[in-house]
């Protein structure tokens, strides 16, 4: 019901704004992509051992004029307990060529690996550092207002979110969040930036105890390079590092430590002069996560870090909109009692 009301509100705002402003418009623009994927799981005792899944992303991006536009997007994936989601529903008001005010459900400007377009990824899965409870405390999707200022080569996003987005049924554990992101393009082929997220948690009362209110910060740094090595070849690099603070007193002698996450990816993108094979790009990515954990004051840190190495061969077939991805994911952990494993997948993605 909550997501339906958000979508209805955006539709109403678009319709209202259409009556109030004039100029060229495009209310019939749709974009998106779909994937068909087969995965063979390498973890011992995996059930099922193999899986076939589909994922569809469809977005409506109506433009009323140069000052007002919006976006409503839905996802459908199988198999899933929640196979239909309204992931985006927001309105943009472009006051000038430099300032835009957005309101609705959208991505919190934190975590490059999460906020980049799913139809442009070089692997079947997003980076591991944009998943899990540690990241969800600061990033993801939420109901929010965001002011964006663009002064080339600098872009600044300032967002205030309320903790009632698609991943939160109610504002009971995380209160309001303020997020700021700065991105700079020092060269045409290079972007560097960072985000800081400040969250607040209210008092949480249970039958057994009361957790006192506290605030905490998360910091994210990223760099993206698309360097043209030759007329037909581009070196692509993405690096990201997160520090997710959650250091607060859980009990009298029990504390929760900070988390850190890192991701490094490199690939070589080659254009091919062919009617069938139009592009090929091998890419490799290393992700490492040190999660936060509860421990007694003065105790040694447990060996609970884990990492993943992804390799993927991206093959463009017939056009740049069709990509065949053949890849592996190798998972390992610091805990010697937990065995590592490797998954193998084939993913077909069609953009439109």
C-alpha positions in Angstrom: 0.0 0.0 0.0 2.8 2.4 0.9 4.6 2.0 -2.5 1.2 2.3 -4.3 0.6 5.6 -2.6 4.1 6.9 -3.7 3.4 5.9 -7.3 0.0 7.6 -7.2 1.4 10.7 -5.8 4.0 11.0 -8.6 1.4 10.4 -11.2 -0.8 13.1 -9.7 2.2 15.5 -9.5 3.0 14.9 -13.2 -0.5 15.4 -14.3 -0.9 18.6 -12.2 2.4 20.0 -13.4 1.4 19.3 -17.0 -1.6 21.6 -16.6 0.5 24.3 -15.0 3.4 24.5 -17.4 3.9 24.7 -21.1 6.6 23.7 -23.6 7.7 20.6 -25.4 7.0 17.2 -23.7 7.5 13.5 -24.1 5.2 11.4 -21.9 5.7 8.1 -23.8 9.4 7.4 -23.1 10.2 4.0 -21.6 13.6 2.4 -21.0 14.8 -0.8 -19.3 16.4 -4.2 -19.6 15.7 -7.9 -19.1 18.0 -10.8 -18.1 17.8 -14.6 -18.4 20.2 -16.4 -16.2 21.4 -19.9 -15.4 23.6 -20.4 -12.3 25.4 -23.5 -11.1 26.2 -23.2 -7.3 29.5 -24.5 -6.0 28.8 -24.4 -2.3 28.7 -27.9 -0.8 25.2 -29.1 -0.2 23.7 -26.2 -2.2 20.0 -26.8 -2.7 19.1 -26.2 -5.5 22.5 -27.0 -7.2 21.4 -25.1 -10.3 18.9 -22.3 -10.9 17.3 -20.5 -13.8 16.0 -17.0 -13.1 14.7 -13.9 -15.0 14.8 -10.3 -14.1 13.0 -7.4 -15.8 13.4 -3.6 -15.2 10.9 -1.2 -16.8 11.0 2.6 -16.3 8.7 5.3 -17.5 10.5 8.6 -17.7 7.9 11.3 -18.7 9.2 14.7 -19.6 6.7 17.6 -19.4 9.2 20.3 -20.5 12.7 21.5 -19.8 11.7 22.1 -16.2 9.7 19.1 -15.1 10.2 15.4 -15.5 9.9 12.2 -13.5 10.5 8.5 -13.2 8.4 5.5 -12.2 10.2 2.1 -12.4 9.2 -1.5 -11.6 11.0 -4.7 -11.4 9.8 -8.3 -11.9 12.0 -11.2 -11.0 11.5 -15.0 -10.8 11.7 -17.0 -8.7 11.1 -14.6 -5.8 8.8 -14.2 -2.9 8.5 -10.5 -3.8 8.6 -10.7 -7.6 7.1 -7.2 -8.3 8.5 -4.0 -6.8 8.1 -0.4 -7.4 11.7 0.7 -7.0 11.6 4.3 -8.3 8.8 6.9 -8.1 10.0 10.5 -8.1 9.6 13.9 -9.7 12.4 16.3 -10.8 12.0 20.1 -10.8 14.8 21.8 -12.8 14.9 25.3 -11.4 17.9 26.3 -13.5 20.5 24.5 -15.6 22.5 24.1 -12.4 20.0 23.1 -9.8 17.5 20.3 -9.6 15.1 19.4 -6.7 13.9 15.8 -6.7 11.3 14.2 -4.4 9.9 10.6 -4.0 11.5 7.2 -3.7 14.9 7.0 -5.3 18.5 5.9 -4.6 20.3 7.4 -1.6 23.4 9.0 -3.0 25.7 6.6 -1.2 27.6 3.7 -2.7 28.6 3.9 -6.4 28.3 0.2 -6.9 24.6 0.4 -5.9 23.6 3.6 -7.7 25.0 2.9 -11.1 22.6 1.6 -13.8 21.9 -2.1 -13.7 21.8 -2.3 -17.5 25.5 -1.1 -17.7 27.1 -3.6 -15.2 30.1 -5.7 -16.3 29.0 -8.6 -14.1 25.7 -10.4 -13.5 25.7 -9.3 -9.9 26.5 -6.0 -8.3 29.6 -5.6 -6.1 29.3 -7.5 -2.9 30.0 -4.3 -0.9 26.6 -2.9 -1.9 24.7 -5.7 -0.1 24.1 -6.7 3.5 22.9 -5.0 6.7 26.0 -2.9 7.0 25.3 -1.2 3.6 21.5 -1.1 4.1 22.0 1.1 7.2 23.3 3.9 5.0 22.5 3.2 1.3 19.7 1.7 -0.8 16.4 3.2 -1.7 14.3 5.5 0.4 11.6 8.2 0.4 13.5 11.5 0.2 14.1 15.0 -1.1 17.4 15.7 -2.9 18.9 18.9 -4.2 21.5 18.5 -7.0 23.9 21.2 -8.0 25.9 20.8 -11.2 28.9 23.2 -11.8 31.2 21.4 -14.3 33.3 19.6 -13.4 31.7 19.3 -10.0 28.3 17.7 -9.0 26.9 17.9 -5.5 23.9 15.9 -4.1 22.3 16.8 -0.8 19.6 14.4 0.4 17.3 14.1 3.4 15.6 10.7 3.7 13.1 9.4 6.2 13.7 5.7 6.6 10.4 4.6 5.1 11.5 3.4 1.7 10.9 0.1 0.0 13.3 -1.8 2.3 11.8 -0.5 5.6 8.2 -1.2 6.6 8.3 1.5 9.3 10.6 4.0 10.8 11.4 2.0 13.9 15.1 1.4 13.8 16.5 4.2 11.7 15.3 7.8 11.9 16.0 10.6 9.5 19.2 10.4 7.4 21.2 13.2 5.8 23.5 12.2 2.9 25.9 14.4 0.9 27.8 13.3 -2.2 30.5 15.1 -4.2 31.7 14.0 -7.6 34.5 15.6 -9.7 35.5 15.0 -13.3 39.1 16.1 -13.5 39.4 14.6 -17.0 36.9 13.5 -19.6 37.6 9.9 -18.8 37.9 10.1 -15.0 35.4 10.6 -12.1 36.4 10.7 -8.4 34.0 11.3 -5.6 32.8 10.5 -2.1 29.7 10.5 0.1 29.0 10.9 3.8 25.8 9.6 5.4 24.7 10.6 8.9 22.0 8.5 10.5 20.1 8.7 13.8 18.4 5.9 15.7 15.7 6.7 18.2 15.2 4.8 21.5 14.1 1.2 20.8 12.0 -0.3 23.5 11.3 -4.0 23.9 9.8 -6.1 26.6 13.3 -7.0 27.9 15.3 -3.8 27.4 15.6 -0.3 25.9 18.3 0.6 23.4 19.3 4.2 23.8 19.3 6.6 20.9 22.6 7.1 19.0 23.9 8.6 15.8 26.5 7.2 13.4 28.3 8.0 10.1 29.2 6.2 7.0 31.8 7.3 4.4 32.3 6.1 0.8 35.0 7.0 -1.7 35.0 5.9 -5.3 36.9 6.4 -8.6 35.7 5.5 -12.1 38.0 5.5 -15.2 37.2 4.8 -18.8 40.5 5.5 -20.5 40.6 5.2 -24.3 43.7 3.1 -25.0 43.1 2.9 -28.8 40.4 3.9 -31.3 38.7 0.5 -30.6 39.8 -0.3 -27.0 39.0 1.2 -23.6 40.4 0.4 -20.2 37.7 0.5 -17.6 38.4 0.7 -13.8 36.1 1.1 -10.8 37.4 1.4 -7.2 35.4 1.9 -4.1 36.1 1.9 -0.3 33.5 2.3 2.5 33.9 3.0 6.2 30.6 2.2 8.0 30.7 3.4 11.5 28.3 1.7 14.0 30.5 1.9 17.1 28.0 2.2 20.1 27.6 0.5 23.4 25.3 -2.5 23.1 25.6 -3.5 26.8 27.7 -2.3 29.7 30.8 -4.2 28.4 29.7 -5.1 24.9 30.4 -2.8 21.9 29.8 -3.0 18.2 32.8 -2.2 16.0 32.9 -0.4 12.6 32.7 -2.2 9.2 34.8 -1.6 6.1 34.3 -2.6 2.5 36.5 -2.5 -0.6 35.9 -3.2 -4.3 38.4 -3.0 -7.2 37.5 -3.8 -10.8 39.4 -3.7 -14.1 38.5 -4.6 -17.6 39.4 -4.1 -21.3 36.5 -3.2 -23.6 37.1 -3.9 -27.3 34.9 -2.9 -30.2 34.8 -5.7 -32.9 34.1 -5.1 -36.6 31.5 -7.9 -37.0 27.9 -8.4 -37.7 27.4 -11.0 -34.9 30.2 -10.2 -32.4 30.2 -6.4 -31.9 32.0 -6.1 -28.6 34.0 -8.2 -26.1 35.2 -7.3 -22.6 36.9 -9.5 -20.1 36.6 -8.1 -16.5 37.8 -9.1 -13.1 36.7 -7.7 -9.7 37.9 -8.2 -6.1 35.5 -7.5 -3.2 36.4 -7.6 0.5 34.2 -7.1 3.5 35.0 -6.7 7.2 31.6 -6.6 8.9 30.8 -5.0 12.2 30.4 -7.3 15.1 29.7 -7.3 18.9 32.5 -8.1 21.2 33.5 -7.7 24.8 35.7 -4.7 25.5 39.4 -5.6 25.2 38.7 -8.9 23.4 40.4 -9.8 20.1 38.6 -9.2 16.8 37.1 -12.4 15.4 38.1 -13.7 12.0 34.9 -12.9 10.2 36.0 -11.1 7.1 35.2 -12.5 3.7 35.9 -11.8 0.0 34.8 -12.6 -3.5 36.6 -12.7 -6.8 34.4 -12.3 -9.9 35.5 -12.9 -13.5 33.2 -12.2 -16.4 33.5 -12.3 -20.2 31.0 -9.8 -21.7 30.2 -10.5 -25.3 28.1 -8.0 -27.4 26.0 -10.0 -29.9 24.3 -8.3 -32.9 24.2 -4.9 -31.2 25.4 -3.0 -28.1 22.0 -3.7 -26.5 22.5 -7.5 -26.3 25.2 -8.8 -23.9 26.1 -12.4 -23.2 27.9 -12.7 -19.8 29.8 -15.8 -18.9 31.3 -15.6 -15.4 32.5 -17.2 -12.2 32.2 -16.0 -8.5 34.7 -17.4 -6.0 33.9 -16.8 -2.4 36.4 -17.2 0.5 36.5 -16.3 4.2 39.0 -15.7 7.0 37.3 -18.4 9.0 39.2 -21.6 8.5 36.1 -23.7 9.5 34.2 -22.3 6.4 35.0 -23.7 3.0 35.2 -21.5 0.0 33.3 -22.2 -3.2 32.9 -21.1 -6.8 29.6 -20.4 -8.7 29.4 -20.4 -12.5 26.8 -18.5 -14.5 25.6 -17.6 -17.9 23.6 -14.4 -18.2 21.8 -12.9 -21.2 20.9 -9.2 -20.9 18.8 -7.2 -23.4 18.6 -3.4 -23.1 16.0 -1.2 -24.7 
